[in-house]
Amino acid sequence: MSDAPLIGPYHPDDVLAWTPDGPCTARRFLSDVSRLAASLPDRRSVFNLLAGRYEFLVGFAAAILRRQVTLLPQSRAPQMLRRLANEYPESYCLTDPGDAVDGVESVAFRPQGAQTGGPPAPVVPLDQVVAVAFTSGSTGQPTPSRKTWRALTDVARATGARLGIKNGERLTVVATVPHQHMFGLEASVMLPLRHGLVMHAGRPLFPEDIREALAEVTGERILVTTPLHLRACLSQSVRLPPLRLILSATAPLTRALAQAAEQQFQTTVHEIFGFAEAGSIAERRTVTSDHWRLLDGVTMEGEGPQWMVRTDYLPRPVPCPDRVTVEMPDRFLVHGRAADQVNIAGHRVSLGDLNHALLNIEGVEDGIFFLPEEAPEAVTRLMAFVVAPGHTEASIQRALRACLDPVFLPRPLVLVPQLPRNATGKLPRELLVQLAAQSATRRPHDL
């Protein structure tokens, strides 16, 4: 097979998306795509900045038909977009009306409303590069990764199979993650598109918004989200409508949080493991196992400390950025990013393990350890930023002292009202550097 259809097993009048204006059929979607594709400028690549998930999908599909590559930067800050536009000179921004980007050619997308008729579903060459995803920049500068149509469709197919999703099920996917993010693209756009499911076009952020979005749709529901959003829903005791399952990614999910979510929402919680260079590669149900199980068609090769991910849709094996232990051909444990390893006074630990211990403290709503860059002659000191109403610095330090080697206790530990997480719940290093600088001006005697 050299190509695959643009959309999955929809009948023309099947609902493809729930939008603010009501249900949108597959027929309407294909009409919107055809019309937009005819109006796009002749360029090689496009920054799809459309805020609505349905509008984004229309723009993504239209660009594919015009053989334009969709660029997916982690930040839509104008300076970032201008820098990338210089690196991809034949590019433009596809935006909502009135949301043009200064310094970059911008084209506004204005939906035209319901259409009758509609073209047949087109097919897309499997080897066509349709997107470039950029790493999050959590440990440095973002780097690009090219995605073919085969890569996106194969990941969606394997993910759906692992979760027990059947083609054409009238399941609705509601997502709190942005569609421009790799996990958001795979799980909230490609997963429903490939399996003929229904996509909720919104992006609810707060617990009550999530509840309302789930209540807007009919039939069984899947919630695609992050540990940050799950923790918020639990802390506010929100009552969600019935869920087939919850799918989480972008940050490690503790077993305690997964258990609480399964109990409160009466569903199962699954995690996806992946990274920008390969996309989603493994899944687990967190409450039953610490092991990740590779998706069908994905293998790990090599031996510690470096393992390579191989699959037919990647042009070559790519290194796994995390430290892993492969215990069976299709199962492995994750020990955190290699770049997260810290060595203090001869003791080694991963920042991921430290964060896990911090988030397991009762009453801690959010938190992260951070290792600033220091001069070679300086003593290495970890910091921690913690959101924990009702706690004091001393009470959190006592709880950490019970489970950590004293050399890893943060100095200082800074209580903050919230952490500056981005849209996917990640904390790029540059934001942590800024937070550390701000805390240093307030507490110079602690540093």
KAQUITA-V270045 format. One record per residue. N is the residue number from 0. RES is the residue in one small letter. SS is DSSP state (@ for helix, = for strand, . for the rest). OMEGA is omega in whole degrees, -180 to 180 (none if undefined). Layout:
n & res & ss & omega
N & RES & SS & OMEGA
N & RES & SS & OMEGA
This chain:
n & res & ss & omega
0 & m & . & -178
1 & s & . & 178
2 & d & = & 180
3 & a & = & -178
4 & p & = & 179
5 & l & . & 180
6 & i & . & -177
7 & g & . & -173
8 & p & . & 175
9 & y & . & 162
10 & h & . & -175
11 & p & . & -177
12 & d & . & 173
13 & d & . & 175
14 & v & = & 177
15 & l & = & -177
16 & a & = & 169
17 & w & = & -178
18 & t & = & 177
19 & p & . & 179
20 & d & . & 180
21 & g & = & -178
22 & p & = & 179
23 & c & = & -176
24 & t & = & 175
25 & a & @ & 178
26 & r & @ & 179
27 & r & @ & -179
28 & f & @ & -178
29 & l & @ & 177
30 & s & @ & 179
31 & d & @ & -179
32 & v & @ & -178
33 & s & @ & -178
34 & r & @ & -180
35 & l & @ & -179
36 & a & @ & -179
37 & a & @ & -175
38 & s & @ & -177
39 & l & . & 177
40 & p & . & 179
41 & d & . & 179
42 & r & . & 180
43 & r & . & -174
44 & s & = & -175
45 & v & = & 169
46 & f & = & 180
47 & n & = & -176
48 & l & . & -177
49 & l & . & -172
50 & a & . & -180
51 & g & . & -178
52 & r & @ & 178
53 & y & @ & 179
54 & e & @ & 177
55 & f & @ & -179
56 & l & @ & 177
57 & v & @ & 179
58 & g & @ & 179
59 & f & @ & -179
60 & a & @ & 179
61 & a & @ & 178
62 & a & @ & 178
63 & i & @ & -179
64 & l & @ & 177
65 & r & . & -178
66 & r & . & 174
67 & q & . & -179
68 & v & = & 178
69 & t & = & 178
70 & l & = & -174
71 & l & = & 177
72 & p & . & 180
73 & q & . & -179
74 & s & . & 175
75 & r & . & 175
76 & a & . & -176
77 & p & @ & -179
78 & q & @ & 177
79 & m & @ & -180
80 & l & @ & 179
81 & r & @ & 179
82 & r & @ & 180
83 & l & @ & 178
84 & a & @ & 175
85 & n & @ & 179
86 & e & @ & 177
87 & y & . & -168
88 & p & . & 179
89 & e & . & -178
90 & s & = & 177
91 & y & = & 179
92 & c & = & 172
93 & l & = & -169
94 & t & = & 169
95 & d & . & 179
96 & p & . & 178
97 & g & . & -176
98 & d & . & -179
99 & a & . & -180
100 & v & . & 179
101 & d & . & 176
102 & g & . & 179
103 & v & . & 177
104 & e & . & -177
105 & s & = & 178
106 & v & = & -179
107 & a & = & 177
108 & f & . & 179
109 & r & . & 178
110 & p & . & -175
111 & q & . & -178
112 & g & . & -173
113 & a & . & 178
114 & q & . & 174
115 & t & . & -179
116 & g & . & -179
117 & g & . & -178
118 & p & . & 174
119 & p & . & -180
120 & a & . & 179
121 & p & . & 174
122 & v & = & -176
123 & v & = & 176
124 & p & = & -176
125 & l & . & -178
126 & d & . & 179
127 & q & . & 175
128 & v & = & -175
129 & v & = & -177
130 & a & = & 169
131 & v & = & 178
132 & a & = & 179
133 & f & = & 177
134 & t & . & -172
135 & s & . & -176
136 & g & . & -179
137 & s & . & -178
138 & t & . & -180
139 & g & . & -179
140 & q & . & 178
141 & p & . & 177
142 & t & . & -174
143 & p & = & 176
144 & s & = & -177
145 & r & = & -179
146 & k & = & 175
147 & t & = & 177
148 & w & @ & 178
149 & r & @ & -180
150 & a & @ & -178
151 & l & @ & -178
152 & t & @ & -180
153 & d & @ & 178
154 & v & @ & 180
155 & a & @ & -179
156 & r & @ & -178
157 & a & @ & 178
158 & t & @ & 179
159 & g & @ & 179
160 & a & @ & -180
161 & r & @ & -178
162 & l & . & 179
163 & g & . & 180
164 & i & . & 179
165 & k & . & 179
166 & n & . & 176
167 & g & . & 176
168 & e & . & 179
169 & r & . & 174
170 & l & . & 176
171 & t & = & 179
172 & v & = & 175
173 & v & = & -173
174 & a & = & 174
175 & t & . & -176
176 & v & . & -179
177 & p & . & -177
178 & h & . & 178
179 & q & . & 178
180 & h & . & -174
181 & m & @ & 178
182 & f & @ & 178
183 & g & @ & 178
184 & l & @ & -177
185 & e & @ & -170
186 & a & @ & -176
187 & s & @ & 179
188 & v & @ & -175
189 & m & @ & 180
190 & l & @ & 177
191 & p & @ & -177
192 & l & @ & -176
193 & r & @ & -175
194 & h & @ & 180
195 & g & . & 179
196 & l & . & 178
197 & v & = & 180
198 & m & = & 172
199 & h & = & -171
200 & a & . & -176
201 & g & . & 175
202 & r & . & -180
203 & p & . & -177
204 & l & . & -175
205 & f & . & -175
206 & p & @ & -179
207 & e & @ & 176
208 & d & @ & 180
209 & i & @ & 179
210 & r & @ & -178
211 & e & @ & 179
212 & a & @ & 178
213 & l & @ & -179
214 & a & @ & -178
215 & e & @ & -172
216 & v & . & -180
217 & t & . & 178
218 & g & . & -179
219 & e & . & -173
220 & r & = & 170
221 & i & = & 177
222 & l & = & 176
223 & v & = & -169
224 & t & = & -178
225 & t & . & 175
226 & p & @ & 180
227 & l & @ & -180
228 & h & @ & 178
229 & l & @ & -179
230 & r & @ & 179
231 & a & @ & 179
232 & c & @ & 180
233 & l & @ & -177
234 & s & @ & 179
235 & q & . & 176
236 & s & . & 180
237 & v & . & 178
238 & r & . & -178
239 & l & . & 173
240 & p & . & -179
241 & p & . & -178
242 & l & . & 171
243 & r & . & 179
244 & l & = & 173
245 & i & = & 178
246 & l & = & -173
247 & s & = & 175
248 & a & . & 180
249 & t & . & 178
250 & a & . & 179
251 & p & . & 179
252 & l & . & 180
253 & t & . & 179
254 & r & @ & -180
255 & a & @ & 179
256 & l & @ & 178
257 & a & @ & 179
258 & q & @ & 179
259 & a & @ & -180
260 & a & @ & 179
261 & e & @ & -179
262 & q & @ & -176
263 & q & @ & -174
264 & f & @ & 174
265 & q & . & -180
266 & t & . & 175
267 & t & . & -180
268 & v & = & 179
269 & h & = & 177
270 & e & = & 173
271 & i & = & 175
272 & f & = & 178
273 & g & = & 177
274 & f & = & -168
275 & a & . & -175
276 & e & . & -177
277 & a & . & -172
278 & g & = & 180
279 & s & = & -179
280 & i & = & -175
281 & a & = & -178
282 & e & = & 171
283 & r & = & 167
284 & r & = & -164
285 & t & . & -175
286 & v & . & -176
287 & t & . & -176
288 & s & . & 170
289 & d & . & -177
290 & h & . & 172
291 & w & = & 179
292 & r & = & -179
293 & l & = & 174
294 & l & . & 180
295 & d & . & 179
296 & g & . & -179
297 & v & = & 176
298 & t & = & 173
299 & m & = & -177
300 & e & = & 177
301 & g & = & 178
302 & e & = & -177
303 & g & . & 3
304 & p & . & -176
305 & q & = & 176
306 & w & = & -179
307 & m & = & 178
308 & v & = & -180
309 & r & = & 173
310 & t & = & -173
311 & d & . & -176
312 & y & . & 173
313 & l & . & -179
314 & p & . & 179
315 & r & . & 176
316 & p & . & 179
317 & v & = & -179
318 & p & = & 174
319 & c & . & -176
320 & p & . & -179
321 & d & = & 171
322 & r & = & -176
323 & v & = & 171
324 & t & = & 179
325 & v & = & -175
326 & e & = & 173
327 & m & = & -177
328 & p & . & -177
329 & d & . & -177
330 & r & = & -178
331 & f & = & 174
332 & l & = & 179
333 & v & = & -179
334 & h & = & 178
335 & g & = & 180
336 & r & = & 177
337 & a & @ & 180
338 & a & @ & -179
339 & d & @ & -180
340 & q & = & 176
341 & v & = & 180
342 & n & = & -179
343 & i & = & 179
344 & a & . & 178
345 & g & . & 179
346 & h & = & -179
347 & r & = & 176
348 & v & = & 176
349 & s & = & 176
350 & l & @ & 178
351 & g & @ & 178
352 & d & @ & 178
353 & l & @ & 178
354 & n & @ & 179
355 & h & @ & 179
356 & a & @ & -180
357 & l & @ & -176
358 & l & @ & 177
359 & n & . & 178
360 & i & . & -179
361 & e & . & 179
362 & g & . & 176
363 & v & . & -178
364 & e & . & 180
365 & d & = & 180
366 & g & = & 180
367 & i & = & 171
368 & f & = & -177
369 & f & = & 178
370 & l & = & 180
371 & p & . & 172
372 & e & . & -176
373 & e & . & 177
374 & a & . & -176
375 & p & . & -177
376 & e & . & -177
377 & a & . & 175
378 & v & . & 180
379 & t & . & -180
380 & r & . & 175
381 & l & = & 171
382 & m & = & 172
383 & a & = & 175
384 & f & = & -169
385 & v & = & 171
386 & v & = & -175
387 & a & . & 178
388 & p & . & -179
389 & g & . & 177
390 & h & . & 168
391 & t & . & 176
392 & e & @ & -178
393 & a & @ & -178
394 & s & @ & 178
395 & i & @ & 178
396 & q & @ & 178
397 & r & @ & -180
398 & a & @ & 178
399 & l & @ & -179
400 & r & @ & -179
401 & a & . & -175
402 & c & . & -178
403 & l & . & 169
404 & d & . & -177
405 & p & @ & -178
406 & v & @ & -179
407 & f & @ & 176
408 & l & . & -175
409 & p & . & 178
410 & r & . & 10
411 & p & . & 167
412 & l & = & -172
413 & v & = & 174
414 & l & = & -179
415 & v & . & 179
416 & p & . & 177
417 & q & . & 177
418 & l & . & -176
419 & p & . & -179
420 & r & . & 177
421 & n & . & -172
422 & a & . & 180
423 & t & . & -180
424 & g & . & 179
425 & k & . & 178
426 & l & . & 177
427 & p & . & -175
428 & r & @ & -178
429 & e & @ & 178
430 & l & @ & 177
431 & l & @ & 176
432 & v & @ & 178
433 & q & @ & 180
434 & l & @ & 178
435 & a & @ & 179
436 & a & @ & 178
437 & q & @ & 180
438 & s & @ & 180
439 & a & @ & -180
440 & t & @ & -180
441 & r & @ & -172
442 & r & . & -176
443 & p & @ & -177
444 & h & @ & -179
445 & d & @ & -173
446 & l & . & none
